[in-house]
Amino acid sequence: MLRRLAFFISLTLAVPALAQPVKPPDGLVAPGKLTYGTAATFAPFEYQENGQYLGFDIEFGAAIAKAMGLAPSMLDMDFNGLIPALQGKRVDIINSAMYINPARASQVDFIPYMRIGNEIIVRKGNPLHIAARSDLCGHRVAVTLGAIEETYARAVAADCAKSGKPALVILSLPTAQDSALAVRQGRADAEFDSTPGAVVLTTKFPDAFEIAGAPFETHTLIGIAVRKDDPAMKAAIEAAMHAVVADGTYAALMAKYHLPAAGSLF
């Protein structure tokens, strides 16, 4: 269900002009516009701040629309309403950092654009010089209870035991915020969090936290979704996306929103 205050919003960004825009397919929701659905509650990809919509996907979507010679038109809605809105032809695409999984891929087609992993978060300055999960043996790691990061921590603990290293102590806490607080207060030496969560945390509190080492378990992809009966739209989005990568906009947005270069698919 759409939020009561959901509305269409057009954005104009300074995107380099292409010599020849990608030809958009026929049958757009609104002539001259690329209408996309998003759930603007997932920083740093799409979120609201001071009444404005911000984030990687907001700017990426605008660049893709520009490459197609279209104006971007965003419809903000509940995440669960995105696929029904696409299937009901209320939007042309879904542009909302949607994780690609078999259940969703059975309903829509995806154009992947980024790899999402997990990160080790430590106190600013990395006092224990942690560079990889194997460095955590003998230390304390905080994770969210029941989240996938808890599973990853248990695997690390098993590896520590198998190799005869000091035990890893796992602190399973109710929320990611609780885990971050445990690191900040020194009750934990590190925290496992998703790449998006780690980016938000280290951007919001740059003097308290930093990311240690490279992302791990980077097998999850996010992508723009199109209808399964719309191969023309899929081809147009793929072409526009590659144009945005070629002109440097994609890399610039990765840097602007502090997303690790290792997440790039290009």
C-alpha positions as CSV (number, residue, x, y, z in Angstrom):
1,M,0.0,0.0,0.0
2,L,1.3,3.4,-0.9
3,R,2.0,5.8,1.9
4,R,-0.6,8.5,2.4
5,L,2.0,11.1,1.6
6,A,3.7,9.3,-1.2
7,F,4.1,11.4,-4.3
8,F,5.8,11.8,-7.6
9,I,9.0,13.9,-7.5
10,S,11.1,14.9,-10.4
11,L,14.8,15.5,-10.0
12,T,17.3,17.2,-12.2
13,L,21.0,16.5,-11.6
14,A,24.1,17.7,-13.4
15,V,24.8,14.5,-15.4
16,P,27.2,14.7,-18.4
17,A,25.3,14.9,-21.7
18,L,25.6,11.9,-24.0
19,A,26.2,12.2,-27.7
20,Q,23.2,10.0,-28.4
21,P,20.7,9.1,-25.6
22,V,19.6,5.5,-25.2
23,K,16.2,5.1,-26.9
24,P,13.6,4.4,-24.2
25,P,11.0,1.8,-24.9
26,D,7.3,2.5,-25.7
27,G,4.6,2.4,-23.1
28,L,6.2,4.5,-20.3
29,V,3.9,5.2,-17.3
30,A,4.3,8.9,-18.0
31,P,5.6,10.2,-21.4
32,G,9.1,11.7,-21.2
33,K,9.7,10.3,-17.7
34,L,11.3,7.3,-16.2
35,T,8.9,6.5,-13.3
36,Y,10.5,4.3,-10.6
37,G,9.4,2.9,-7.3
38,T,11.6,3.2,-4.2
39,A,11.3,2.8,-0.4
40,A,13.2,5.7,0.9
41,T,14.2,4.2,4.2
42,F,17.5,2.5,3.4
43,A,20.5,4.8,3.7
44,P,22.9,5.3,2.0
45,F,20.9,4.2,-1.0
46,E,17.6,6.0,-0.6
47,Y,16.5,8.1,2.4
48,Q,15.0,11.4,3.4
49,E,16.8,14.2,5.2
50,N,15.4,17.7,5.8
51,G,12.5,17.0,3.5
52,Q,14.8,16.0,0.6
53,Y,15.3,12.6,-1.0
54,L,19.0,11.6,-1.0
55,G,21.1,8.6,-1.7
56,F,23.1,6.6,-4.2
57,D,20.0,5.2,-5.9
58,I,18.3,8.6,-6.1
59,E,21.3,10.0,-8.0
60,F,22.0,6.8,-10.0
61,G,18.3,6.7,-11.1
62,A,18.5,10.3,-12.2
63,A,21.7,9.6,-14.2
64,I,20.1,6.5,-15.9
65,A,17.0,8.6,-16.8
66,K,19.2,11.3,-18.2
67,A,21.1,8.8,-20.3
68,M,17.7,7.8,-21.8
69,G,16.7,11.4,-22.5
70,L,14.1,11.2,-19.8
71,A,13.3,13.0,-16.5
72,P,13.4,10.9,-13.4
73,S,10.1,10.6,-11.5
74,M,10.1,8.8,-8.2
75,L,7.3,7.2,-6.3
76,D,8.1,6.6,-2.6
77,M,6.2,3.6,-1.2
78,D,6.4,0.7,1.3
79,F,9.0,-1.8,0.3
80,N,6.5,-4.6,0.2
81,G,4.5,-2.6,-2.4
82,L,7.3,-2.3,-4.9
83,I,6.9,-5.5,-6.9
84,P,3.1,-5.2,-7.0
85,A,3.4,-1.6,-8.2
86,L,5.8,-2.8,-11.0
87,Q,3.6,-5.7,-12.0
88,G,0.5,-3.4,-12.0
89,K,2.4,-1.0,-14.3
90,R,2.3,1.9,-11.9
91,V,6.0,2.3,-12.2
92,D,8.4,1.5,-15.1
93,I,11.2,0.0,-12.8
94,I,12.1,-0.6,-9.2
95,N,15.1,1.4,-8.1
96,S,15.5,0.7,-4.4
97,A,18.7,-1.3,-3.6
98,M,16.6,-4.5,-3.9
99,Y,18.5,-7.6,-2.8
100,I,18.3,-10.2,-5.6
101,N,17.0,-13.6,-4.4
102,P,15.3,-16.5,-6.0
103,A,11.8,-15.6,-4.8
104,R,12.0,-12.0,-6.2
105,A,13.7,-13.2,-9.4
106,S,10.8,-15.5,-10.0
107,Q,8.5,-12.4,-10.2
108,V,10.7,-9.8,-11.9
109,D,13.9,-9.5,-13.9
110,F,16.9,-7.8,-12.5
111,I,19.8,-5.7,-13.8
112,P,22.5,-6.1,-11.1
113,Y,24.6,-3.0,-10.3
114,M,26.4,-3.6,-7.0
115,R,27.7,-6.4,-4.7
116,I,26.7,-6.1,-1.0
117,G,28.9,-7.7,1.6
118,N,29.6,-7.5,5.3
119,E,32.2,-5.4,7.2
120,I,34.2,-5.5,10.4
121,I,33.7,-2.3,12.4
122,V,36.2,-1.3,15.0
123,R,36.9,1.7,17.2
124,K,38.5,4.6,15.4
125,G,42.3,4.0,15.0
126,N,41.8,0.2,15.0
127,P,43.8,-0.2,18.3
128,L,44.0,-4.0,17.9
129,H,45.1,-3.8,14.3
130,I,42.3,-6.1,13.1
131,A,42.6,-6.6,9.3
132,A,40.6,-9.8,8.8
133,R,38.2,-12.1,10.6
134,S,41.1,-14.4,11.5
135,D,42.5,-11.6,13.6
136,L,39.5,-11.8,15.9
137,C,40.4,-15.0,17.7
138,G,40.9,-14.2,21.4
139,H,38.7,-11.0,21.0
140,R,35.0,-10.1,21.4
141,V,32.8,-9.5,18.4
142,A,29.3,-8.0,18.7
143,V,26.5,-9.1,16.3
144,T,22.8,-8.7,16.0
145,L,20.9,-11.6,17.5
146,G,19.4,-13.8,14.8
147,A,21.0,-11.9,11.9
148,I,23.2,-13.5,9.3
149,E,26.2,-11.8,10.9
150,E,25.7,-14.0,14.0
151,T,26.1,-17.0,11.7
152,Y,29.3,-15.6,10.3
153,A,30.6,-15.0,13.8
154,R,29.9,-18.6,14.8
155,A,31.8,-19.8,11.7
156,V,34.8,-17.6,12.8
157,A,34.6,-19.0,16.3
158,A,34.7,-22.6,14.9
159,D,37.8,-21.7,12.8
160,C,39.5,-20.3,15.9
161,A,38.8,-23.5,17.8
162,K,39.9,-25.8,14.9
163,S,43.2,-24.0,14.5
164,G,43.9,-24.0,18.3
165,K,43.8,-20.2,18.6
166,P,42.2,-18.4,21.5
167,A,38.4,-18.5,21.5
168,L,36.3,-15.8,19.9
169,V,33.7,-14.4,22.3
170,I,30.4,-13.6,20.6
171,L,28.1,-10.9,22.0
172,S,24.7,-11.4,20.5
173,L,22.7,-8.2,21.1
174,P,19.2,-7.1,20.1
175,T,20.0,-4.5,17.4
176,A,22.9,-3.3,15.3
177,Q,22.8,-0.1,17.3
178,D,23.4,-2.1,20.5
179,S,26.4,-3.8,18.8
180,A,27.9,-0.4,17.7
181,L,27.4,0.9,21.3
182,A,29.2,-2.1,22.7
183,V,32.2,-1.4,20.4
184,R,32.2,2.3,21.3
185,Q,32.1,1.6,25.0
186,G,34.9,-1.0,24.8
187,R,32.6,-4.0,25.7
188,A,33.3,-5.5,22.3
189,D,36.4,-5.2,20.1
190,A,34.6,-5.4,16.8
191,E,31.2,-5.6,15.2
192,F,29.9,-7.4,12.1
193,D,27.5,-5.4,10.0
194,S,26.3,-5.2,6.4
195,T,28.1,-2.9,4.1
196,P,25.1,-0.4,4.0
197,G,24.9,-0.4,7.8
198,A,28.7,0.0,8.2
199,V,28.7,3.0,5.7
200,V,26.0,4.8,7.6
201,L,27.6,4.2,11.0
202,T,31.1,5.3,10.0
203,T,29.7,8.3,8.0
204,K,27.6,9.4,11.0
205,F,30.2,8.8,13.6
206,P,33.6,9.2,11.8
207,D,35.5,9.9,15.0
208,A,34.2,6.8,16.8
209,F,34.3,4.0,14.2
210,E,36.1,2.7,11.1
211,I,35.9,-0.2,8.8
212,A,38.7,-2.8,9.2
213,G,40.0,-4.8,6.3
214,A,38.0,-5.7,3.1
215,P,34.3,-6.7,2.9
216,F,33.5,-10.4,3.4
217,E,30.7,-12.7,2.2
218,T,30.2,-10.4,-0.8
219,H,27.9,-12.7,-2.7
220,T,24.7,-10.7,-2.4
221,L,23.7,-8.6,-5.4
222,I,21.3,-5.6,-5.6
223,G,19.7,-4.6,-8.8
224,I,17.1,-2.5,-10.7
225,A,14.0,-4.6,-11.4
226,V,11.8,-4.6,-14.5
227,R,8.8,-6.6,-15.5
228,K,9.4,-10.1,-16.9
229,D,7.2,-9.2,-20.0
230,D,9.3,-6.1,-20.7
231,P,12.6,-7.1,-22.4
232,A,12.7,-3.7,-24.2
233,M,12.9,-1.9,-20.8
234,K,15.5,-4.3,-19.5
235,A,17.7,-3.7,-22.6
236,A,17.3,0.1,-22.3
237,I,18.2,0.1,-18.6
238,E,21.2,-2.1,-19.2
239,A,22.4,0.3,-22.0
240,A,21.8,3.4,-19.9
241,M,23.5,1.9,-16.9
242,H,26.6,1.1,-18.9
243,A,26.6,4.7,-20.3
244,V,26.5,6.0,-16.7
245,V,29.4,3.7,-15.8
246,A,31.4,4.8,-18.8
247,D,31.1,8.5,-18.1
248,G,32.4,8.0,-14.5
249,T,29.1,8.9,-12.7
250,Y,28.8,5.4,-11.1
251,A,32.3,5.5,-9.6
252,A,31.8,9.1,-8.5
253,L,28.6,8.1,-6.7
254,M,30.3,5.1,-5.0
255,A,32.9,7.5,-3.6
256,K,30.4,10.2,-2.6
257,Y,28.3,7.7,-0.6
258,H,31.4,5.9,0.9
259,L,30.6,2.6,-0.7
260,P,33.6,0.3,-1.0
261,A,35.0,0.0,-4.5
262,A,35.0,-3.8,-4.0
263,G,31.2,-3.6,-4.4
264,S,31.4,-2.4,-8.0
265,L,30.3,-4.9,-10.7
266,F,31.9,-2.8,-13.4
